[in-house]
Every structure is written in C-alpha cells, then in structure tokens.
C-alpha cells in the first residue's frame, strides 16, 4: 500500500521534544497583570495569539489585540468570544511601522503592559528583502518602545530569538539591532532620575514547534503527500519549545524582570532535524526511507548548522523559575550606534539592499553572512569591533 493511501496516524507535537514539557503555571503572574490594560502586537500570529489565550485566564482589565493581518485577527477575535466571553478586548488592525497609528492607540487606551511579538521571522525571505526586515523588526520595535516610554507604560516585553546571537542572516541581525535599541532605552532611563521608568525585558528562545511556517507543519504536509521530506543538512540542529511553553515563560519573564534583563529559556538538548524528520515519519505509522524518503536539499541562504542563546561575554544567572535564566547584556557605545540605526532605517525606506546589509554589519560586527550573497561584505567590512565591546 502506498503511503498516500495509508491512514496517517496523528501524534502530539510534544512527542518530538525529547523531554517533559514545561508545565504551564501562571499563578505568580496574576498579581502583576490583574487589572491591567495590555497591548499585544502580532496578536494573530502563533506566539501572539497564545499569549492572548493565556492572558485571558488572568483577571486583566482589557486586552488590545493588534495585528496587520486582518483575517487572522478576526478569527482570533471569534475564538476569544467563544472561549472567554467575559474578557474585554479590542481588535486593532494596525501596523507597528506606522508611528502615528500606533501613537493613537497608546494615547486612547494607555496600555500598561506591552508584549511586542510583531516581527518578520522567515530567514530566506528576509535574506532577499532586508529592507522589510529592518522596517518591521527594527523600526517597528523602535516605534513601540519609544511610545511605551512616552506614554509611561509599566513594562515592555520584546520577543527576540536565538538567531540574534552571532547572527548569520539578515533576520537574526535585525532582531539583534532591535535588542540593542531596547538596551539603549534602558541605558538612557538609568541616566535620568525622578522619572517613571519602563521595565524593558527581552526574551530569547529558539524554534517553536508548530508555529506558522515552521518545519513541523512543513514535514507534516510532506508526509501526508507521500514524501519526500526535505532537510537542508544532515547535521543541522535546533532548540525547540512548544507554543504554550514559550508563551507561558514570556509572561513569567515579564513579571520577573526589573528592567534591562535578557531572559533565556532552558529548552533542553538541541534536536537534530534529520532525526526529528525520521521520528515524525515513524509517529505517523510509516517507515523512513521505505515508505517516506528523506532528501538533503542544502543549507538555505543565511542558515547555519546550530543556534546559540548567549554571547560569550554575557553573564548568565538563575532566577526563581528553574527554566528561566537571566543575562546581563554587554555594554555598547550608544553614541556610535544610535546614528547608525537611524541611518539604517532611512536607508531601508529606499530599499538599497547592499547598503542596508553593510550598515547592519557595522552595527553588529559579529554578523557574518553564511551561504548568502552578502558574504562578500564580510571580507571588506573594516569596522572596529572594539567600539561595541
């Protein structure tokens, strides 16, 4: 019987983790978030929508669900209406790149907590379109963070990625630049006394099992179609979490943080993607290489074999939650960096791709392109990395 005519068994995504899932427990988030007006950007995405679901179980005052994707936002609203009819919410079709639109939201609703999940995340697409990565991930973050300061929010949680550490692609480097801007605001606030301060928190974690456009849904479709399953390299490894795990820890980090921290999540051992593909085929009731073949397609532009969660110079400390660690970021010469970030955003408006990536490498000197047309810039990049120690 061909695999196309077989009944494909269903399995739990958690079966792929190779560890016991982190149990959700929002108890100590209740006091921090109860009675608050909370803004979630990218609310209709995989991470944003799960943050919304978990917030619905807390006694919040109001949820502001913000996303540029109209239809997914509408569907999320319908889901929340059915599952949590008593939760007060507003659906806001808005773009974080549009400062004036976002300011109107802050001015009207005065959110106290901001969970900034809006971002472009697909490595190959952003490698082709760095201007969009900068406008969404850097300008969008800058707009939201600046407004959080201007309208005196209590806490701003930025969702970053392990790809921001020693980035090998445009997407990861854009998130690293967003991290740097957040740290600049922390530094600027520290120099001012007698003013209210926003608790800026950055969270870093790896790949999220089952998120939109991730490898798991792709493998599922390939298995259902009879194969082959495509893996870019036999030795490629990644850290993984489930969507509920990642979002639960994001909420906890927002409550633990005092401002300026980068929270890193313990995701267990890294997983070999080829081994994961084999496991998925077996869990589906089929035999790898017999019923479903696995083919190696080669690393995609910007892709590297493994990801890191910390820079070598970042010091890591435990927290009262055993799965969350905190890192104090390395110092940065903001007088040098801020004009470069402003110039980068201006350049992105005009879509000069080579110049955009060149500027990114000046801001993030450890950004070394892999399997990319931008690798030639690494050979001529003469920026003095000592500026950024």
C-alpha positions in Angstrom: 0.0 0.0 0.0 1.5 3.4 -0.9 1.9 6.0 1.8 -0.6 8.2 0.0 -3.3 5.7 0.5 -2.4 4.7 4.1 -4.1 6.3 7.1 -1.5 8.7 8.5 -1.5 8.5 12.3 -1.9 11.6 14.3 0.6 12.4 17.1 1.2 15.1 19.7 3.8 17.7 18.8 5.1 17.3 22.4 6.3 13.8 21.4 9.0 15.4 19.4 10.6 17.4 22.2 12.6 14.5 23.8 11.8 15.9 27.2 8.9 16.5 29.6 7.0 19.7 28.5 7.3 22.6 30.9 4.0 22.7 32.9 2.0 25.9 32.5 1.6 27.8 35.7 0.5 31.4 35.6 -0.1 31.8 39.4 2.6 34.3 40.1 1.7 36.4 37.0 -1.8 37.1 38.4 -0.8 39.9 40.8 1.3 41.7 38.2 -1.2 41.6 35.4 -4.5 41.7 37.2 -6.4 44.9 36.4 -4.0 45.9 33.6 -4.6 47.1 30.1 -2.3 45.0 27.9 -1.3 45.5 24.3 -0.1 42.6 22.2 1.4 43.3 18.8 1.5 40.5 16.3 -1.5 39.2 18.2 -2.8 37.0 15.4 0.5 35.1 15.0 1.5 31.9 16.6 3.2 33.4 19.6 1.0 36.5 19.9 -2.3 34.5 19.8 -1.1 32.1 22.5 0.0 35.0 24.7 -3.6 36.3 24.3 -5.1 33.0 25.2 -3.0 32.7 28.4 -3.8 36.3 29.4 -7.5 35.6 29.0 -7.2 33.3 32.0 -6.0 36.2 34.2 -8.1 39.0 35.6 -6.9 41.7 33.2 -8.8 44.9 32.6 -8.5 45.0 28.8 -6.7 43.2 26.0 -5.6 45.2 22.9 -5.1 42.7 20.1 -3.0 44.4 17.4 -2.0 42.9 14.1 -1.7 44.0 10.4 -3.2 40.6 9.3 -7.0 41.3 9.2 -8.4 37.9 8.6 -6.3 36.0 11.3 -7.1 38.8 13.7 -10.8 38.4 13.0 -10.6 34.7 13.6 -8.7 35.2 16.8 -11.4 37.6 18.0 -14.1 35.0 17.2 -12.2 32.3 19.1 -11.8 34.6 22.2 -15.5 35.5 22.1 -16.4 31.8 22.3 -13.9 30.7 24.8 -13.6 33.8 27.0 -16.8 35.8 26.5 -16.3 38.0 29.6 -12.8 39.2 28.6 -12.9 42.8 27.4 -10.9 43.3 24.3 -10.4 45.4 21.2 -9.2 44.2 17.8 -6.9 46.7 16.3 -5.9 46.4 12.6 -2.7 48.4 12.7 0.9 48.3 11.6 3.8 48.8 14.1 5.8 50.5 11.3 3.2 53.4 11.3 4.1 55.5 14.3 1.1 57.9 14.1 -1.3 55.0 14.0 0.4 53.3 17.0 0.5 56.5 18.9 -3.2 56.9 18.5 -3.6 53.5 20.2 -1.3 54.4 23.1 -3.0 57.8 23.5 -6.5 56.4 23.6 -6.0 53.2 25.6 -2.8 53.9 27.7 -1.6 50.3 27.9 0.4 49.4 31.0 2.0 46.2 29.6 3.2 45.7 26.0 4.1 42.3 24.6 5.8 43.0 21.3 5.6 39.9 19.2 5.1 41.6 15.8 8.1 40.7 13.5 9.1 39.1 10.3 10.8 35.8 11.1 11.4 33.8 7.9 15.1 33.7 7.3 15.2 33.1 3.5 12.6 35.7 2.8 14.3 38.4 4.8 17.6 37.5 3.2 16.1 38.5 -0.1 14.3 41.6 1.4 16.4 43.1 4.1 14.6 46.4 3.8 11.4 44.7 5.1 13.3 43.1 8.0 14.6 46.5 9.1 11.3 48.3 8.8 9.3 45.6 10.6 11.8 44.3 13.2 13.9 47.5 13.9 11.6 50.4 13.1 8.6 48.6 14.4 10.3 47.8 17.7 11.7 51.4 18.0 8.2 52.8 17.4 6.6 50.6 20.1 9.4 51.1 22.6 9.5 54.8 22.2 5.7 55.0 22.7 6.0 52.9 25.8 8.3 55.5 27.2 6.3 58.5 26.0 3.1 57.1 27.4 4.6 55.7 30.6 3.9 52.0 30.3 5.0 49.9 33.2 6.5 47.0 31.2 7.6 46.3 27.7 8.5 42.7 26.7 10.3 42.2 23.4 10.3 38.7 22.0 13.6 38.0 20.4 15.3 34.9 19.0 18.4 32.8 19.4 19.2 33.8 15.8 20.1 37.3 17.2 23.2 35.8 18.8 26.2 35.9 16.4 23.7 36.2 13.6 24.4 34.6 10.2 21.4 36.1 8.4 19.5 39.4 8.0 16.6 38.3 10.1 18.7 37.5 13.1 20.8 40.6 12.7 17.7 42.8 12.6 16.5 41.3 15.8 19.9 41.9 17.4 19.7 45.6 16.4 16.2 45.7 18.0 17.8 44.3 21.1 20.5 46.9 21.1 17.9 49.7 20.8 16.0 48.3 23.7 19.2 48.3 25.7 19.8 51.9 24.7 16.5 52.9 26.2 17.4 51.1 29.4 20.7 52.9 29.5 19.0 56.3 28.8 16.5 55.8 31.6 19.2 54.9 34.0 20.8 58.3 33.5 17.5 60.1 34.4 16.4 60.4 38.0 13.0 61.2 39.3 11.2 59.9 36.2 8.9 56.9 35.8 10.7 54.1 34.1 9.5 51.3 31.8 10.7 47.9 32.7 12.2 46.8 29.4 12.5 43.0 29.1 14.0 41.0 26.3 13.2 37.2 25.9 15.2 34.9 23.7 14.2 31.4 22.7 14.7 29.1 19.8 12.3 27.5 17.3 8.7 27.0 18.3 7.1 23.6 17.4 4.1 24.0 15.2 4.3 27.8 14.7 3.2 29.2 11.4 5.7 28.4 8.6 7.9 26.3 10.9 9.5 23.0 10.0 6.9 20.8 11.7 3.9 21.8 9.6 6.1 21.5 6.5 7.1 18.0 7.4 3.5 17.0 8.2 2.4 18.2 4.7 5.3 16.4 3.0 4.4 13.1 4.9 0.7 13.4 4.0 1.7 13.9 0.4 3.8 10.7 0.4 7.2 12.5 0.7 9.9 13.2 0.3 10.7 15.1 3.5 13.2 17.8 2.8 16.1 18.5 5.3 18.6 21.2 4.5 21.6 19.4 6.1 22.1 16.1 7.9 23.9 17.8 10.9 21.6 20.8 11.4 20.3 21.1 15.0 17.9 23.4 16.7 16.4 24.1 20.1 12.7 23.7 20.3 9.8 24.6 22.6 6.0 24.2 22.2 4.0 27.4 21.7 2.3 27.2 25.1 5.7 26.7 26.8 7.3 29.7 25.1 4.4 32.0 25.8 4.0 30.9 29.4 7.7 31.7 30.0 7.3 35.0 28.2 4.6 36.0 30.7 6.7 34.8 33.6 9.8 36.7 32.4 7.7 39.9 32.1 6.8 39.6 35.8 10.3 38.6 37.0 12.1 41.4 35.2 13.1 44.6 36.8 14.3 46.2 33.6 17.3 45.7 31.3 17.5 41.9 31.5 17.7 39.4 28.6 15.8 36.3 29.7 16.9 33.0 28.2 14.8 29.9 28.4 16.1 26.4 29.1 14.8 24.4 26.1 16.7 21.2 27.0 19.0 19.5 24.5 19.1 20.6 20.9 17.4 18.3 18.4 18.9 17.0 15.1 16.4 18.0 12.4 17.0 14.9 10.3 16.4 12.7 13.4 13.2 14.7 14.0 12.0 14.0 10.5 12.6 10.3 11.0 10.6 10.4 14.3 7.7 12.2 12.6 7.6 9.6 9.9 7.5 6.8 12.5 5.0 8.5 14.7 2.8 8.8 11.6 2.9 5.0 11.3 5.3 4.8 8.4 8.9 3.7 7.9 11.7 6.3 7.0 13.4 5.6 3.7 11.0 2.8 2.9 7.6 4.5 2.9 8.8 8.1 3.0 12.2 9.2 1.8 14.2 12.0 3.3 16.3 14.1 1.0 19.0 16.7 1.8 18.5 19.9 -0.1 21.4 22.1 1.1 21.5 25.0 3.6 19.3 27.9 2.7 20.7 31.5 2.4 21.6 32.7 5.9 21.1 29.4 7.6 23.7 27.9 9.9 24.0 24.5 11.5 23.3 25.5 15.1 22.0 28.4 17.1 23.2 30.0 20.3 21.3 31.6 23.1 24.1 33.7 24.6 27.1 35.8 23.6 30.4 34.7 25.1 30.6 37.9 27.2 27.0 37.7 28.5 26.9 36.6 32.1 24.0 34.2 32.9 22.3 33.9 36.3 19.5 31.7 37.6 16.1 33.0 38.5 13.4 31.7 40.9 12.0 29.8 37.9 14.2 26.9 37.1 13.5 27.1 33.3 14.3 30.8 33.0 17.8 32.3 33.2 18.8 35.9 33.1 21.6 37.5 31.2 23.0 41.0 31.7 23.8 42.3 28.2 27.3 43.5 27.2 27.9 47.3 27.2 27.6 49.2 23.9 28.8 52.6 22.7 25.4 54.1 22.1 26.7 57.4 20.8 28.2 55.4 17.9 25.3 53.0 17.4 22.3 55.3 17.5 23.1 57.4 14.4 23.9 54.2 12.5 20.4 52.8 13.5 18.7 56.0 12.3 20.7 55.9 9.1 19.8 52.2 8.6 16.1 52.9 8.9 16.4 55.8 6.4 18.2 53.5 4.0 15.6 50.8 4.4 13.0 53.2 3.2 14.8 53.4 -0.1 15.5 49.6 -0.4 19.2 49.7 -1.3 19.8 46.1 -0.2 23.5 46.0 -0.3 23.9 49.3 1.6 21.3 48.1 4.2 23.2 44.9 4.9 26.5 46.8 5.0 25.1 49.1 7.7 23.8 46.1 9.6 27.2 44.7 9.7 28.6 47.9 11.1 26.1 47.9 13.9 26.5 44.2 14.6 30.2 43.4 13.7 29.7 39.7 14.6 27.1 39.4 11.9 28.8 37.1 9.4 26.6 36.0 6.5 26.5 32.3 5.6 25.5 30.8 2.3 24.5 34.3 1.2 25.1 36.9 -1.5 26.1 39.3 1.3 29.1 37.2 2.4 31.4 39.4 0.2 30.7 42.3 2.5 32.3 40.4 5.4 35.6 40.4 3.5 35.6 44.2 3.2 34.0 45.1 6.5 36.6 47.2 8.3 34.5 48.4 11.3 36.5 48.5 14.6 34.7 45.9 16.7 36.2 47.4 19.8 33.6 50.2 19.6 31.0 47.6 20.7 32.6 45.7 23.5 
